[in-house]
Amino acid sequence: MRNDYFAAVSRALQERLANVSPTLLSADSDDDLHTEEAILTAFRRLDVDGMVIFPTGAPGLVEFAQSVPTVVVDRTVPSVRGLVDHVLPDARHAAEQLTLHMIEQHRVQRVCLVAGDLAVSTLRNRHTAFQRVVSRTGTENHVLAGLTTSEEAATAAYSLFRTLEPPFGVLATNSLM
């Protein structure tokens, strides 16, 4: 919930579901498999009517999704592809367009990608698109990946930025970055 994006989605769900159900339960796994598994166990005991999840890939997710209507939002994991409904962004296209914009419109010759865990499908898709554009354009690029907090991202990014000659562009893969 410390990530504004997830808080906004949660609020939108609450508003949308208000006429159907007065109660929206919310939990944050903080991208931790064990925490996600504990949340799934708790929601199973509570006999929830449905679940919207930003999955981390807990082992119990498949079994849960087979018994409770589940919608995956923002990212996916291999275990539930084709099993549940998905609402996913076009992360590759967006990252490609943003990277191209920096290179073509702002004429930057150096671009940086600041990323979280590339095992997360949307972040991996953004990274793939970024790499495709810089490879195609021959642009100097720098990738900082595997960052888990905004503080870690800031420290790593500022350390890199001190070594680069301006101007350069930066693509952050999520709002924490």
C-alpha positions as CSV (number, residue, x, y, z in Angstrom):
1,M,0.0,0.0,0.0
2,R,3.0,2.3,0.2
3,N,3.0,2.4,-3.6
4,D,0.6,5.0,-4.8
5,Y,-0.4,3.0,-7.9
6,F,-1.7,0.1,-5.8
7,A,-3.5,2.4,-3.4
8,A,-5.2,4.1,-6.3
9,V,-6.3,0.7,-7.8
10,S,-7.6,-0.4,-4.4
11,R,-9.6,2.8,-4.1
12,A,-11.1,2.4,-7.6
13,L,-12.1,-1.2,-6.8
14,Q,-13.7,-0.1,-3.6
15,E,-15.7,2.6,-5.4
16,R,-16.7,0.2,-8.2
17,L,-17.8,-2.6,-5.9
18,A,-19.6,-0.5,-3.4
19,N,-23.0,-1.2,-4.9
20,V,-22.3,-5.0,-5.0
21,S,-20.6,-5.5,-1.6
22,P,-20.1,-3.2,1.3
23,T,-16.9,-4.9,2.2
24,L,-13.6,-4.9,0.4
25,L,-10.8,-6.7,2.1
26,S,-7.3,-5.6,1.2
27,A,-3.9,-7.0,1.9
28,D,-0.4,-6.3,0.8
29,S,2.2,-9.0,0.3
30,D,4.9,-6.5,-0.5
31,D,6.0,-8.9,-3.3
32,D,6.8,-11.6,-0.8
33,L,5.8,-15.2,-1.6
34,H,5.4,-16.3,2.0
35,T,3.2,-13.3,2.8
36,E,1.1,-13.8,-0.3
37,E,0.6,-17.5,0.8
38,A,-0.5,-16.4,4.3
39,I,-2.9,-13.9,2.7
40,L,-4.4,-16.6,0.5
41,T,-4.8,-18.9,3.5
42,A,-6.5,-16.1,5.5
43,F,-8.8,-15.3,2.5
44,R,-9.7,-19.0,2.1
45,R,-10.7,-19.1,5.8
46,L,-12.8,-16.0,5.4
47,D,-14.6,-17.6,2.5
48,V,-14.3,-14.5,0.2
49,D,-16.5,-14.1,-2.8
50,G,-13.7,-13.2,-5.2
51,M,-10.2,-11.8,-5.4
52,V,-8.3,-9.2,-7.4
53,I,-4.6,-9.9,-7.1
54,F,-1.3,-8.4,-8.2
55,P,0.4,-11.8,-8.0
56,T,3.8,-12.6,-6.6
57,G,3.4,-16.3,-7.5
58,A,2.7,-18.1,-4.2
59,P,2.4,-21.8,-4.6
60,G,-1.2,-21.8,-3.3
61,L,-2.4,-19.3,-5.9
62,V,-3.5,-21.9,-8.5
63,E,-5.6,-23.9,-6.0
64,F,-7.1,-20.7,-4.6
65,A,-8.0,-19.4,-8.1
66,Q,-9.6,-22.7,-9.0
67,S,-12.1,-22.3,-6.1
68,V,-12.5,-18.6,-5.9
69,P,-13.2,-16.2,-8.8
70,T,-9.9,-14.5,-9.3
71,V,-8.7,-11.6,-11.6
72,V,-5.0,-10.9,-12.0
73,V,-4.2,-7.2,-12.4
74,D,-1.0,-5.4,-13.5
75,R,1.3,-8.4,-13.8
76,T,1.0,-12.1,-14.2
77,V,2.8,-15.3,-13.1
78,P,3.2,-18.4,-15.2
79,S,1.1,-20.6,-12.9
80,V,-2.2,-18.7,-13.6
81,R,-1.8,-17.8,-17.2
82,G,-4.8,-19.1,-19.0
83,L,-6.5,-20.1,-15.7
84,V,-7.9,-16.7,-14.6
85,D,-8.9,-13.4,-16.2
86,H,-6.2,-10.8,-16.5
87,V,-6.2,-7.1,-16.8
88,L,-2.6,-6.2,-17.9
89,P,-1.0,-3.0,-19.2
90,D,0.8,-2.9,-22.5
91,A,4.1,-2.4,-20.7
92,R,6.3,-3.2,-23.7
93,H,4.7,-0.7,-26.0
94,A,4.7,2.1,-23.3
95,A,8.4,1.5,-22.5
96,E,9.3,1.4,-26.1
97,Q,7.5,4.7,-26.9
98,L,8.9,6.4,-23.8
99,T,12.5,5.3,-24.6
100,L,12.1,6.3,-28.3
101,H,10.7,9.7,-27.2
102,M,13.7,10.4,-25.1
103,I,16.1,9.4,-27.9
104,E,14.3,10.9,-30.9
105,Q,12.5,14.0,-29.4
106,H,15.0,15.0,-26.8
107,R,18.1,13.8,-28.6
108,V,19.6,12.1,-25.5
109,Q,22.5,9.9,-26.4
110,R,22.5,8.1,-23.0
111,V,19.5,6.4,-21.4
112,C,19.2,4.7,-18.1
113,L,16.6,2.1,-16.9
114,V,15.9,2.0,-13.2
115,A,14.1,-1.2,-12.4
116,G,12.8,-3.4,-9.6
117,D,12.7,-7.2,-9.8
118,L,12.8,-8.2,-13.4
119,A,11.0,-11.5,-12.5
120,V,7.8,-9.3,-12.3
121,S,6.2,-9.6,-15.7
122,T,5.5,-5.9,-16.3
123,L,9.0,-4.9,-15.3
124,R,10.5,-7.6,-17.4
125,N,8.4,-6.4,-20.4
126,R,9.5,-2.8,-19.9
127,H,13.2,-3.9,-19.7
128,T,12.8,-6.0,-22.9
129,A,11.3,-3.0,-24.8
130,F,14.0,-0.7,-23.4
131,Q,16.8,-3.1,-24.5
132,R,15.1,-3.5,-28.0
133,V,15.1,0.3,-28.6
134,V,18.6,1.0,-27.4
135,S,19.9,-1.9,-29.4
136,R,18.1,-0.7,-32.5
137,T,19.2,2.9,-32.1
138,G,22.7,2.2,-30.9
139,T,22.1,4.4,-27.8
140,E,24.5,4.2,-24.8
141,N,22.5,2.6,-22.0
142,H,22.8,1.7,-18.4
143,V,20.5,-0.6,-16.5
144,L,20.0,-0.7,-12.7
145,A,17.8,-3.7,-11.8
146,G,16.7,-5.7,-8.8
147,L,16.1,-2.6,-6.7
148,T,13.5,-3.2,-4.0
149,T,12.9,0.2,-2.3
150,S,12.7,3.8,-3.5
151,E,15.7,4.6,-1.2
152,E,17.8,1.8,-2.8
153,A,16.7,3.1,-6.3
154,A,17.6,6.7,-5.5
155,T,21.0,5.7,-4.0
156,A,21.9,3.5,-7.0
157,A,20.6,6.0,-9.6
158,Y,22.3,9.1,-8.1
159,S,25.6,7.1,-7.9
160,L,25.2,6.2,-11.6
161,F,24.1,9.8,-12.6
162,R,27.3,11.2,-11.1
163,T,29.3,9.2,-13.7
164,L,27.3,10.3,-16.7
165,E,27.7,13.4,-18.8
166,P,24.3,15.2,-19.2
167,P,22.0,15.2,-20.9
168,F,20.7,11.7,-20.3
169,G,17.2,10.1,-20.1
170,V,15.8,7.9,-17.3
171,L,13.0,5.3,-17.6
172,A,11.8,4.1,-14.2
173,T,9.9,0.8,-14.4
174,N,7.4,1.7,-11.6
175,S,6.4,4.4,-9.2
176,L,8.7,3.2,-6.4
177,M,11.7,3.6,-8.7
